[in-house]
């Protein structure tokens, strides 16, 4: 699944997020589980489940705020991973030769 580059404006990011959420909501549960395992792996999925469960139990009155934070944390983790990947591959970039 391609992510928007750093040049994508906020409106376009929102549009892409809405489209992705629509796809997720319509997706078969098993297919969604396969996607999660393929992209995140079992260990990270279990970590997020445990973290979310603990967070919701500690502050049930803030469930919506916490759910939003968890979504954004996942997004930021992915951005961080991609930043690490691009820094690791930059020296071998064909653009440098």
C-alpha positions as CSV (number, residue, x, y, z in Angstrom):
1,X,0.0,0.0,0.0
2,X,1.6,3.2,-1.1
3,X,1.8,6.2,1.2
4,X,1.6,9.8,0.2
5,X,5.0,11.5,0.0
6,X,6.0,14.5,2.1
7,X,4.8,16.9,-0.6
8,X,1.1,15.8,-0.2
9,X,-1.0,18.5,1.4
10,X,-3.2,18.0,4.4
11,X,-6.4,17.9,2.4
12,X,-5.1,15.1,0.2
13,X,-3.8,13.2,3.2
14,X,-7.3,13.4,4.8
15,X,-8.9,12.2,1.5
16,X,-6.6,9.3,1.4
17,X,-7.2,8.4,5.0
18,X,-11.0,8.5,4.5
19,X,-10.7,6.2,1.4
20,X,-8.4,3.8,3.4
21,X,-10.9,3.7,6.3
22,X,-13.7,2.9,3.9
23,X,-11.7,0.1,2.5
24,X,-10.9,-1.3,6.0
25,X,-14.5,-1.0,7.1
26,X,-15.7,-3.0,4.0
27,X,-12.9,-5.6,4.3
28,X,-13.5,-9.1,5.4
29,X,-12.2,-9.7,8.9
30,X,-9.8,-12.5,7.8
31,X,-8.5,-10.3,5.0
32,X,-7.9,-7.4,7.5
33,X,-6.1,-9.8,9.8
34,X,-3.9,-11.0,6.9
35,X,-3.1,-7.3,6.0
36,X,-2.2,-6.5,9.6
37,X,0.1,-9.5,9.9
38,X,1.7,-8.8,6.5
39,X,2.4,-5.1,7.3
40,X,3.0,-5.1,11.1
41,X,3.6,-8.7,12.1
42,X,2.1,-10.6,15.0
43,X,4.4,-9.2,17.7
44,X,3.6,-5.5,16.9
45,X,-0.1,-6.4,16.6
46,X,-0.1,-8.0,20.0
47,X,1.8,-5.0,21.5
48,X,-0.8,-2.6,20.2
49,X,-3.6,-4.8,21.5
50,X,-2.1,-4.9,24.9
51,X,-1.3,-1.2,24.9
52,X,-4.8,-0.2,23.8
53,X,-6.4,-2.6,26.3
54,X,-4.4,-1.1,29.2
55,X,-5.1,2.5,28.0
56,X,-8.8,1.9,27.7
57,X,-9.0,0.2,31.1
58,X,-7.1,3.0,32.8
59,X,-9.2,5.8,31.2
60,X,-12.5,4.4,29.9
61,X,-14.0,7.9,29.9
62,X,-11.5,9.0,27.3
63,X,-12.0,6.1,24.9
64,X,-12.6,8.3,21.8
65,X,-9.6,10.5,22.5
66,X,-7.4,7.5,23.3
67,X,-8.5,5.7,20.1
68,X,-7.6,8.7,18.1
69,X,-4.2,8.9,19.7
70,X,-3.6,5.2,19.0
71,X,-4.4,5.7,15.3
72,X,-2.0,8.7,15.1
73,X,0.7,6.8,17.0
74,X,0.4,4.0,14.5
75,X,0.7,6.5,11.7
76,X,3.7,8.2,13.3
77,X,5.4,4.8,13.8
78,X,5.1,4.1,10.1
79,X,6.5,7.5,9.2
80,X,9.4,6.9,11.5
81,X,10.0,3.4,10.0
82,X,9.9,4.9,6.5
83,X,12.4,7.6,7.6
84,X,14.8,5.0,8.9
85,X,14.4,3.0,5.6
86,X,15.0,6.0,3.4
87,X,18.1,7.0,5.4
88,X,19.4,3.4,5.2
89,X,19.0,3.2,1.4
90,X,19.9,6.8,0.5
91,X,23.6,6.2,-0.1
92,X,22.8,3.5,-2.7
93,X,20.2,5.7,-4.5
94,X,20.7,5.8,-8.3
95,X,20.0,9.6,-8.0
96,X,23.4,10.0,-6.4
97,X,25.4,8.4,-9.3
